[in-house]
């Protein structure tokens, strides 16, 4: 069985099997960016600066673990779907508030 058949979409896109260092960094940055986007769209509240720094620090540290899972599991793909759903929700909420 070839390992390239088991890679997730983003792991295959970033060619983790050929250039593991660059591919894993790109996968990590993708997961961090998508995680921050999903957090901001769905869960973030106004917090003092120090608390925000702590939350984002732990989010970034947690993304390190998620990156290793994302090589074979659809972690980044799930974050893309979550971001699209939250963006759609925010747009519809904005339109609903604007109209009524």
MOPAC internal coordinates of N, CA, C and O (Angstrom, degrees):
PM7 1SCF
backbone

  N    0.0000 0     0.00 0     0.00 0    0    0    0
  C    1.4482 1     0.00 0     0.00 0    1    0    0
  C    1.5337 1   108.77 1     0.00 0    2    1    0
  O    1.2310 1   121.27 1   -48.02 1    3    2    1
  N    1.3024 1   115.17 1   131.98 1    3    2    1
  C    1.4586 1   121.66 1  -178.44 1    5    3    2
  C    1.5250 1   109.42 1   -85.22 1    6    5    3
  O    1.2310 1   120.40 1   -45.27 1    7    6    5
  N    1.3208 1   116.83 1   134.73 1    7    6    5
  C    1.4650 1   121.86 1  -177.67 1    9    7    6
  C    1.5286 1   111.83 1   -67.83 1   10    9    7
  O    1.2310 1   119.80 1   152.10 1   11   10    9
  N    1.3213 1   117.98 1   -27.90 1   11   10    9
  C    1.4661 1   120.58 1  -178.06 1   13   11   10
  C    1.5164 1   111.77 1   -67.67 1   14   13   11
  O    1.2310 1   119.73 1   159.08 1   15   14   13
  N    1.3213 1   118.12 1   -20.92 1   15   14   13
  C    1.4663 1   120.91 1   177.67 1   17   15   14
  C    1.5194 1   111.91 1   -74.70 1   18   17   15
  O    1.2310 1   120.22 1   158.00 1   19   18   17
  N    1.3199 1   117.18 1   -22.00 1   19   18   17
  C    1.4572 1   121.69 1  -176.12 1   21   19   18
  C    1.5257 1   113.18 1   -95.37 1   22   21   19
  O    1.2310 1   119.65 1   172.23 1   23   22   21
  N    1.3155 1   118.27 1    -7.77 1   23   22   21
  C    1.4673 1   120.87 1  -177.43 1   25   23   22
  C    1.5215 1   110.77 1   -68.81 1   26   25   23
  O    1.2310 1   121.14 1   -32.04 1   27   26   25
  N    1.3423 1   115.42 1   147.96 1   27   26   25
  C    1.4569 1   119.69 1   173.80 1   29   27   26
  C    1.5317 1   108.73 1   -71.95 1   30   29   27
  O    1.2310 1   120.77 1    -9.37 1   31   30   29
  N    1.3316 1   116.14 1   170.63 1   31   30   29
  C    1.4612 1   120.96 1  -175.91 1   33   31   30
  C    1.5282 1   111.70 1   -58.99 1   34   33   31
  O    1.2310 1   120.46 1   129.82 1   35   34   33
  N    1.3366 1   116.72 1   -50.18 1   35   34   33
  C    1.4656 1   119.38 1  -177.13 1   37   35   34
  C    1.5231 1   112.13 1   -69.30 1   38   37   35
  O    1.2310 1   120.04 1   145.13 1   39   38   37
  N    1.3242 1   117.52 1   -34.87 1   39   38   37
  C    1.4697 1   119.93 1   176.72 1   41   39   38
  C    1.5246 1   110.13 1   -64.82 1   42   41   39
  O    1.2310 1   120.32 1   140.23 1   43   42   41
  N    1.3254 1   116.99 1   -39.77 1   43   42   41
  C    1.4592 1   120.05 1   177.02 1   45   43   42
  C    1.5280 1   110.76 1   -70.63 1   46   45   43
  O    1.2310 1   120.30 1   142.90 1   47   46   45
  N    1.3162 1   117.04 1   -37.10 1   47   46   45
  C    1.4611 1   121.29 1   179.28 1   49   47   46
  C    1.5241 1   111.17 1   -62.71 1   50   49   47
  O    1.2310 1   120.63 1   138.58 1   51   50   49
  N    1.3309 1   116.41 1   -41.42 1   51   50   49
  C    1.4600 1   120.86 1  -179.68 1   53   51   50
  C    1.5229 1   112.67 1   -87.53 1   54   53   51
  O    1.2310 1   120.24 1  -175.81 1   55   54   53
  N    1.3244 1   117.15 1     4.19 1   55   54   53
  C    1.4753 1   124.34 1   177.09 1   57   55   54
  C    1.5275 1   112.12 1    51.09 1   58   57   55
  O    1.2310 1   121.98 1  -122.69 1   59   58   57
  N    1.3218 1   113.81 1    57.31 1   59   58   57
  C    1.4597 1   120.78 1  -179.96 1   61   59   58
  C    1.5273 1   111.18 1   -62.38 1   62   61   59
  O    1.2310 1   120.10 1   148.01 1   63   62   61
  N    1.3234 1   117.42 1   -31.99 1   63   62   61
  C    1.4686 1   120.39 1  -177.42 1   65   63   62
  C    1.5287 1   112.48 1   -73.52 1   66   65   63
  O    1.2310 1   119.54 1   154.72 1   67   66   65
  N    1.3387 1   118.48 1   -25.28 1   67   66   65
  C    1.4659 1   121.23 1  -178.55 1   69   67   66
  C    1.5218 1   112.22 1   -92.42 1   70   69   67
  O    1.2310 1   120.28 1   130.62 1   71   70   69
  N    1.3064 1   117.06 1   -49.38 1   71   70   69
  C    1.4638 1   121.88 1   179.77 1   73   71   70
  C    1.5290 1   107.14 1  -123.66 1   74   73   71
  O    1.2310 1   120.85 1   -93.57 1   75   74   73
  N    1.3175 1   115.98 1    86.43 1   75   74   73
  C    1.4612 1   120.26 1  -170.09 1   77   75   74
  C    1.5290 1   113.08 1   -65.26 1   78   77   75
  O    1.2310 1   119.47 1   142.51 1   79   78   77
  N    1.3183 1   118.61 1   -37.49 1   79   78   77
  C    1.4626 1   119.80 1  -177.23 1   81   79   78
  C    1.5192 1   111.45 1   -66.79 1   82   81   79
  O    1.2310 1   120.13 1   125.88 1   83   82   81
  N    1.3052 1   117.35 1   -54.12 1   83   82   81
  C    1.4658 1   120.68 1  -179.87 1   85   83   82
  C    1.5251 1   111.08 1   -66.21 1   86   85   83
  O    1.2310 1   120.29 1   138.54 1   87   86   85
  N    1.3161 1   117.06 1   -41.46 1   87   86   85
  C    1.4642 1   120.62 1  -179.87 1   89   87   86
  C    1.5177 1   112.65 1   -61.81 1   90   89   87
  O    1.2310 1   120.60 1   137.20 1   91   90   89
  N    1.3257 1   116.46 1   -42.80 1   91   90   89
  C    1.4705 1   119.20 1   179.43 1   93   91   90
  C    1.5228 1   111.25 1   -68.98 1   94   93   91
  O    1.2310 1   119.70 1   143.01 1   95   94   93
  N    1.3370 1   118.17 1   -36.99 1   95   94   93
  C    1.4616 1   119.77 1   176.78 1   97   95   94
  C    1.5224 1   110.90 1   -64.82 1   98   97   95
  O    1.2310 1   120.18 1   137.62 1   99   98   97
  N    1.3269 1   117.27 1   -42.38 1   99   98   97
  C    1.4734 1   119.89 1   178.17 1  101   99   98
  C    1.5265 1   111.18 1   -64.83 1  102  101   99
  O    1.2310 1   120.54 1   139.88 1  103  102  101
  N    1.3248 1   116.58 1   -40.12 1  103  102  101
  C    1.4625 1   120.57 1   176.93 1  105  103  102
  C    1.5223 1   110.26 1   -64.29 1  106  105  103
  O    1.2310 1   120.25 1   137.76 1  107  106  105
  N    1.3229 1   117.13 1   -42.24 1  107  106  105
  C    1.4647 1   121.69 1   178.37 1  109  107  106
  C    1.5285 1   111.21 1   -61.73 1  110  109  107
  O    1.2310 1   120.31 1   133.09 1  111  110  109
  N    1.3282 1   117.01 1   -46.91 1  111  110  109
  C    1.4666 1   120.27 1  -179.79 1  113  111  110
  C    1.5196 1   111.57 1   -65.33 1  114  113  111
  O    1.2310 1   120.35 1   144.84 1  115  114  113
  N    1.3252 1   116.93 1   -35.16 1  115  114  113
  C    1.4636 1   120.65 1   176.66 1  117  115  114
  C    1.5215 1   110.57 1   -64.48 1  118  117  115
  O    1.2310 1   120.46 1   135.15 1  119  118  117
  N    1.3175 1   116.72 1   -44.85 1  119  118  117
  C    1.4644 1   120.62 1  -179.39 1  121  119  118
  C    1.5256 1   110.68 1   -67.51 1  122  121  119
  O    1.2310 1   119.77 1   140.00 1  123  122  121
  N    1.3173 1   118.04 1   -40.00 1  123  122  121
  C    1.4650 1   120.68 1   177.68 1  125  123  122
  C    1.5324 1   109.98 1   -63.09 1  126  125  123
  O    1.2310 1   120.50 1   132.74 1  127  126  125
  N    1.3200 1   116.66 1   -47.26 1  127  126  125
  C    1.4688 1   119.77 1   179.73 1  129  127  126
  C    1.5168 1   112.73 1   -61.16 1  130  129  127
  O    1.2310 1   120.54 1   134.62 1  131  130  129
  N    1.3204 1   116.57 1   -45.38 1  131  130  129
  C    1.4639 1   119.86 1   179.29 1  133  131  130
  C    1.5232 1   111.52 1   -67.41 1  134  133  131
  O    1.2310 1   119.87 1   142.88 1  135  134  133
  N    1.3225 1   117.85 1   -37.12 1  135  134  133
  C    1.4661 1   120.96 1   178.14 1  137  135  134
  C    1.5236 1   111.20 1   -64.90 1  138  137  135
  O    1.2310 1   120.50 1   137.57 1  139  138  137
  N    1.3115 1   116.65 1   -42.43 1  139  138  137
  C    1.4628 1   120.12 1   177.69 1  141  139  138
  C    1.5232 1   110.44 1   -64.16 1  142  141  139
  O    1.2310 1   120.50 1   138.09 1  143  142  141
  N    1.3241 1   116.65 1   -41.91 1  143  142  141
  C    1.4644 1   120.41 1   178.60 1  145  143  142
  C    1.5232 1   111.08 1   -61.80 1  146  145  143
  O    1.2310 1   120.13 1   133.00 1  147  146  145
  N    1.3244 1   117.35 1   -47.00 1  147  146  145
  C    1.4666 1   120.78 1   179.72 1  149  147  146
  C    1.5226 1   110.39 1   -64.60 1  150  149  147
  O    1.2310 1   120.13 1   139.85 1  151  150  149
  N    1.3213 1   117.35 1   -40.15 1  151  150  149
  C    1.4608 1   120.14 1   178.12 1  153  151  150
  C    1.5200 1   111.22 1   -62.63 1  154  153  151
  O    1.2310 1   120.68 1   133.52 1  155  154  153
  N    1.3355 1   116.30 1   -46.48 1  155  154  153
  C    1.4686 1   119.77 1  -179.35 1  157  155  154
  C    1.5301 1   111.87 1   -64.08 1  158  157  155
  O    1.2310 1   120.32 1   140.15 1  159  158  157
  N    1.3306 1   117.00 1   -39.85 1  159  158  157
  C    1.4616 1   120.26 1  -177.58 1  161  159  158
  C    1.5232 1   112.73 1   -73.89 1  162  161  159
  O    1.2310 1   120.25 1   145.89 1  163  162  161
  N    1.3169 1   117.12 1   -34.11 1  163  162  161
  C    1.4443 1   118.30 1  -171.31 1  165  163  162
  C    1.5028 1   117.31 1  -110.32 1  166  165  163
  O    1.2310 1   119.68 1   152.82 1  167  166  165
  N    1.3196 1   118.21 1   -27.18 1  167  166  165
  C    1.4535 1   118.56 1  -167.85 1  169  167  166
  C    1.5168 1   114.94 1  -129.89 1  170  169  167
  O    1.2310 1   119.26 1   161.49 1  171  170  169
  N    1.3048 1   119.01 1   -18.51 1  171  170  169
  C    1.4646 1   121.28 1  -172.10 1  173  171  170
  C    1.5250 1   111.36 1   -69.77 1  174  173  171
  O    1.2310 1   121.65 1   -40.16 1  175  174  173
  N    1.3150 1   114.45 1   139.84 1  175  174  173
  C    1.4522 1   122.42 1   173.70 1  177  175  174
  C    1.5204 1   107.84 1  -125.19 1  178  177  175
  O    1.2310 1   120.75 1   -14.05 1  179  178  177
  N    1.3018 1   116.17 1   165.95 1  179  178  177
  C    1.4625 1   120.05 1   177.38 1  181  179  178
  C    1.5248 1   108.74 1   -68.29 1  182  181  179
  O    1.2310 1   121.18 1   -61.75 1  183  182  181
  N    1.3152 1   115.36 1   118.25 1  183  182  181
  C    1.4576 1   121.51 1   179.46 1  185  183  182
  C    1.5216 1   109.48 1  -129.66 1  186  185  183
  O    1.2310 1   120.64 1   -21.68 1  187  186  185
  N    1.3107 1   116.39 1   158.32 1  187  186  185
  C    1.4674 1   119.08 1   172.73 1  189  187  186
  C    1.5236 1   110.16 1   -61.30 1  190  189  187
  O    1.2310 1   121.14 1   -22.60 1  191  190  189
  N    1.3238 1   115.43 1   157.40 1  191  190  189
  C    1.4595 1   121.31 1  -174.16 1  193  191  190
  C    1.5307 1   112.44 1   -57.69 1  194  193  191
  O    1.2310 1   119.95 1   135.84 1  195  194  193
  N    1.3196 1   117.71 1   -44.16 1  195  194  193
  C    1.4699 1   121.20 1  -177.10 1  197  195  194
  C    1.5279 1   111.09 1   -63.18 1  198  197  195
  O    1.2310 1   120.15 1   138.67 1  199  198  197
  N    1.3186 1   117.31 1   -41.33 1  199  198  197
  C    1.4601 1   120.42 1   179.04 1  201  199  198
  C    1.5267 1   110.67 1   -67.36 1  202  201  199
  O    1.2310 1   120.23 1   142.28 1  203  202  201
  N    1.3208 1   117.17 1   -37.72 1  203  202  201
  C    1.4654 1   120.47 1   177.33 1  205  203  202
  C    1.5227 1   111.06 1   -63.43 1  206  205  203
  O    1.2310 1   120.42 1   139.39 1  207  206  205
  N    1.3277 1   116.81 1   -40.61 1  207  206  205
  C    1.4653 1   121.08 1   178.76 1  209  207  206
  C    1.5235 1   110.09 1   -61.68 1  210  209  207
  O    1.2310 1   120.19 1   136.80 1  211  210  209
  N    1.3278 1   117.25 1   -43.20 1  211  210  209
  C    1.4645 1   121.32 1   179.82 1  213  211  210
  C    1.5252 1   110.61 1   -64.16 1  214  213  211
  O    1.2310 1   120.41 1   136.06 1  215  214  213
  N    1.3116 1   116.83 1   -43.94 1  215  214  213
  C    1.4661 1   120.65 1  -179.76 1  217  215  214
  C    1.5233 1   110.59 1   -63.03 1  218  217  215
  O    1.2310 1   120.02 1   133.19 1  219  218  217
  N    1.3228 1   117.58 1   -46.81 1  219  218  217
  C    1.4644 1   119.91 1  -179.89 1  221  219  218
  C    1.5254 1   112.08 1   -68.01 1  222  221  219
  O    1.2310 1   120.01 1   147.68 1  223  222  221
  N    1.3162 1   117.58 1   -32.32 1  223  222  221
  C    1.4632 1   120.70 1   175.99 1  225  223  222
  C    1.5294 1   110.74 1   -63.05 1  226  225  223
  O    1.2310 1   120.44 1   133.47 1  227  226  225
  N    1.3276 1   116.76 1   -46.53 1  227  226  225
  C    1.4570 1   119.66 1   177.69 1  229  227  226
  C    1.5291 1   111.97 1   -68.14 1  230  229  227
  O    1.2310 1   119.99 1   146.04 1  231  230  229
  N    1.3168 1   117.63 1   -33.96 1  231  230  229
  C    1.4616 1   120.57 1   176.05 1  233  231  230
  C    1.5265 1   110.23 1   -63.20 1  234  233  231
  O    1.2310 1   120.34 1   136.12 1  235  234  233
  N    1.3125 1   116.95 1   -43.88 1  235  234  233
  C    1.4625 1   121.33 1   179.60 1  237  235  234
  C    1.5268 1   110.81 1   -66.74 1  238  237  235
  O    1.2310 1   120.06 1   139.78 1  239  238  237
  N    1.3300 1   117.48 1   -40.22 1  239  238  237
  C    1.4665 1   120.10 1   176.92 1  241  239  238
  C    1.5331 1   111.45 1   -65.02 1  242  241  239
  O    1.2310 1   120.17 1   141.33 1  243  242  241
  N    1.3119 1   117.29 1   -38.67 1  243  242  241
  C    1.4583 1   120.74 1   177.77 1  245  243  242
  C    1.5155 1   112.31 1   -66.58 1  246  245  243
  O    1.2310 1   120.69 1   148.85 1  247  246  245
  N    1.3095 1   116.29 1   -31.15 1  247  246  245
  C    1.4659 1   120.02 1   178.20 1  249  247  246
  C    1.5193 1   112.02 1   -67.43 1  250  249  247
  O    1.2310 1   120.28 1   158.36 1  251  250  249
  N    1.3217 1   117.07 1   -21.64 1  251  250  249
  C    1.4672 1   120.39 1   176.26 1  253  251  250
  C    1.5235 1   109.95 1   -63.24 1  254  253  251
  O    1.2310 1   120.39 1   135.32 1  255  254  253
  N    1.3082 1   116.86 1   -44.68 1  255  254  253
  C    1.4634 1   121.17 1   178.09 1  257  255  254
  C    1.5316 1   109.99 1   -67.25 1  258  257  255
  O    1.2310 1   120.71 1   137.01 1  259  258  257
  N    1.3175 1   116.24 1   -42.99 1  259  258  257
  C    1.4660 1   119.84 1  -179.77 1  261  259  258
  C    1.5227 1   112.22 1   -61.42 1  262  261  259
  O    1.2310 1   120.03 1   149.16 1  263  262  261
  N    1.3201 1   117.54 1   -30.84 1  263  262  261
  C    1.4659 1   120.90 1  -179.77 1  265  263  262
  C    1.5193 1   111.06 1   -63.35 1  266  265  263
  O    1.2310 1   119.99 1   139.39 1  267  266  265
  N    1.3167 1   117.62 1   -40.61 1  267  266  265
  C    1.4611 1   119.83 1   179.14 1  269  267  266
  C    1.5271 1   111.25 1   -66.87 1  270  269  267
  O    1.2310 1   120.29 1   143.04 1  271  270  269
  N    1.3307 1   117.06 1   -36.96 1  271  270  269
  C    1.4649 1   119.97 1   175.57 1  273  271  270
  C    1.5216 1   111.29 1   -69.61 1  274  273  271
  O    1.2310 1   120.17 1   148.42 1  275  274  273
  N    1.3275 1   117.28 1   -31.58 1  275  274  273
  C    1.4594 1   122.18 1  -173.63 1  277  275  274
  C    1.5181 1   113.60 1   -71.40 1  278  277  275
  O    1.2310 1   119.72 1   170.08 1  279  278  277
  N    1.3114 1   118.14 1    -9.92 1  279  278  277
  C    1.4584 1   119.15 1   177.77 1  281  279  278
  C    1.5242 1   109.96 1   -65.84 1  282  281  279
  O    1.2310 1   120.39 1   139.27 1  283  282  281
  N    1.3354 1   116.85 1   -40.73 1  283  282  281
  C    1.4622 1   119.96 1  -178.43 1  285  283  282
  C    1.5243 1   113.88 1  -114.21 1  286  285  283
  O    1.2310 1   119.68 1   163.62 1  287  286  285
  N    1.3149 1   118.22 1   -16.38 1  287  286  285
  C    1.4676 1   121.83 1  -179.98 1  289  287  286
  C    1.5307 1   110.02 1  -108.24 1  290  289  287
  O    1.2310 1   119.95 1   -28.15 1  291  290  289
  N    1.3195 1   117.70 1   151.85 1  291  290  289
  C    1.4817 1   120.74 1  -176.34 1  293  291  290
  C    1.5282 1   113.52 1   -81.24 1  294  293  291
  O    1.2310 1   120.40 1  -119.57 1  295  294  293
  N    1.3209 1   116.85 1    60.43 1  295  294  293
  C    1.4683 1   121.30 1   179.82 1  297  295  294
  C    1.5262 1   110.67 1   -70.75 1  298  297  295
  O    1.2310 1   120.21 1   127.39 1  299  298  297
  N    1.3168 1   117.21 1   -52.61 1  299  298  297
  C    1.4696 1   120.96 1  -178.72 1  301  299  298
  C    1.5236 1   110.90 1   -64.52 1  302  301  299
  O    1.2310 1   120.50 1   143.47 1  303  302  301
  N    1.3157 1   116.65 1   -36.53 1  303  302  301
  C    1.4609 1   120.08 1   179.00 1  305  303  302
  C    1.5305 1   110.78 1   -64.86 1  306  305  303
  O    1.2310 1   120.62 1   140.59 1  307  306  305
  N    1.3328 1   116.42 1   -39.41 1  307  306  305
  C    1.4642 1   120.25 1   176.15 1  309  307  306
  C    1.5102 1   112.02 1   -65.27 1  310  309  307
  O    1.2310 1   120.22 1   143.23 1  311  310  309
  N    1.3241 1   117.19 1   -36.77 1  311  310  309
  C    1.4605 1   120.26 1   176.80 1  313  311  310
  C    1.5245 1   111.71 1   -66.96 1  314  313  311
  O    1.2310 1   120.34 1   144.56 1  315  314  313
  N    1.3325 1   116.95 1   -35.44 1  315  314  313
  C    1.4717 1   120.53 1   176.44 1  317  315  314
  C    1.5269 1   109.67 1   -64.13 1  318  317  315
  O    1.2310 1   120.14 1   135.42 1  319  318  317
  N    1.3150 1   117.34 1   -44.58 1  319  318  317
  C    1.4682 1   121.07 1   179.19 1  321  319  318
  C    1.5274 1   110.30 1   -63.48 1  322  321  319
  O    1.2310 1   120.17 1   135.66 1  323  322  321
  N    1.3355 1   117.28 1   -44.34 1  323  322  321
  C    1.4599 1   120.61 1   178.39 1  325  323  322
  C    1.5302 1   111.19 1   -61.29 1  326  325  323
  O    1.2310 1   120.38 1   138.56 1  327  326  325
  N    1.3304 1   116.87 1   -41.44 1  327  326  325
  C    1.4652 1   120.55 1   179.02 1  329  327  326
  C    1.5251 1   110.90 1   -64.21 1  330  329  327
  O    1.2310 1   120.11 1   137.79 1  331  330  329
  N    1.3230 1   117.39 1   -42.21 1  331  330  329
  C    1.4724 1   120.33 1   179.09 1  333  331  330
  C    1.5242 1   111.36 1   -64.11 1  334  333  331
  O    1.2310 1   120.25 1   139.15 1  335  334  333
  N    1.3174 1   117.13 1   -40.85 1  335  334  333
  C    1.4675 1   119.99 1   178.14 1  337  335  334
  C    1.5218 1   110.58 1   -65.09 1  338  337  335
  O    1.2310 1   119.95 1   136.40 1  339  338  337
  N    1.3157 1   117.71 1   -43.60 1  339  338  337
  C    1.4626 1   120.36 1  -179.67 1  341  339  338
  C    1.5283 1   112.01 1   -68.86 1  342  341  339
  O    1.2310 1   119.86 1   144.46 1  343  342  341
  N    1.3139 1   117.87 1   -35.54 1  343  342  341
  C    1.4656 1   120.56 1   175.95 1  345  343  342
  C    1.5209 1   110.10 1   -64.47 1  346  345  343
  O    1.2310 1   120.34 1   135.95 1  347  346  345
  N    1.3212 1   116.96 1   -44.05 1  347  346  345
  C    1.4687 1   121.04 1   177.32 1  349  347  346
  C    1.5194 1   110.85 1   -61.10 1  350  349  347
  O    1.2310 1   120.44 1   137.11 1  351  350  349
  N    1.3202 1   116.77 1   -42.89 1  351  350  349
  C    1.4584 1   121.32 1   178.42 1  353  351  350
  C    1.5219 1   111.45 1   -61.97 1  354  353  351
  O    1.2310 1   120.33 1   134.54 1  355  354  353
  N    1.3250 1   116.98 1   -45.46 1  355  354  353
  C    1.4682 1   120.50 1  -179.31 1  357  355  354
  C    1.5276 1   111.67 1   -64.32 1  358  357  355
  O    1.2310 1   120.55 1   140.62 1  359  358  357
  N    1.3204 1   116.55 1   -39.38 1  359  358  357
  C    1.4730 1   119.96 1   178.41 1  361  359  358
  C    1.5171 1   110.45 1   -64.56 1  362  361  359
  O    1.2310 1   120.60 1   133.81 1  363  362  361
  N    1.3252 1   116.45 1   -46.19 1  363  362  361
  C    1.4719 1   119.63 1   179.94 1  365  363  362
  C    1.5155 1   111.72 1   -65.89 1  366  365  363
  O    1.2310 1   119.86 1   142.08 1  367  366  365
  N    1.3305 1   117.87 1   -37.92 1  367  366  365
  C    1.4614 1   121.47 1   177.33 1  369  367  366
  C    1.5231 1   110.73 1   -63.97 1  370  369  367
  O    1.2310 1   120.54 1   138.00 1  371  370  369
  N    1.3365 1   116.58 1   -42.00 1  371  370  369
  C    1.4580 1   120.94 1   178.00 1  373  371  370
  C    1.5243 1   111.49 1   -62.86 1  374  373  371
  O    1.2310 1   120.56 1   136.99 1  375  374  373
  N    1.3340 1   116.54 1   -43.01 1  375  374  373
  C    1.4683 1   120.36 1   178.52 1  377  375  374
  C    1.5223 1   111.39 1   -66.16 1  378  377  375
  O    1.2310 1   119.88 1   142.42 1  379  378  377
  N    1.3318 1   117.84 1   -37.58 1  379  378  377
  C    1.4607 1   121.61 1   179.43 1  381  379  378
  C    1.5251 1   110.26 1   -66.51 1  382  381  379
  O    1.2310 1   119.77 1   138.19 1  383  382  381
  N    1.3215 1   118.04 1   -41.81 1  383  382  381
  C    1.4545 1   121.28 1   178.36 1  385  383  382
  C    1.5253 1   111.44 1   -68.05 1  386  385  383
  O    1.2310 1   120.88 1   144.77 1  387  386  385
  N    1.3213 1   115.93 1   -35.23 1  387  386  385
  C    1.4570 1   120.45 1  -179.44 1  389  387  386
  C    1.5304 1   111.05 1   -69.42 1  390  389  387
  O    1.2310 1   119.94 1   141.50 1  391  390  389
  N    1.3191 1   117.73 1   -38.50 1  391  390  389
  C    1.4667 1   122.06 1  -177.72 1  393  391  390
  C    1.5174 1   112.73 1   -81.86 1  394  393  391
  O    1.2310 1   119.27 1   152.62 1  395  394  393
  N    1.2967 1   118.99 1   -27.38 1  395  394  393
  C    1.4509 1   117.59 1  -173.52 1  397  395  394
  C    1.4667 1   111.81 1  -138.09 1  398  397  395
  O    1.2310 1   120.10 1   180.00 1  399  398  397

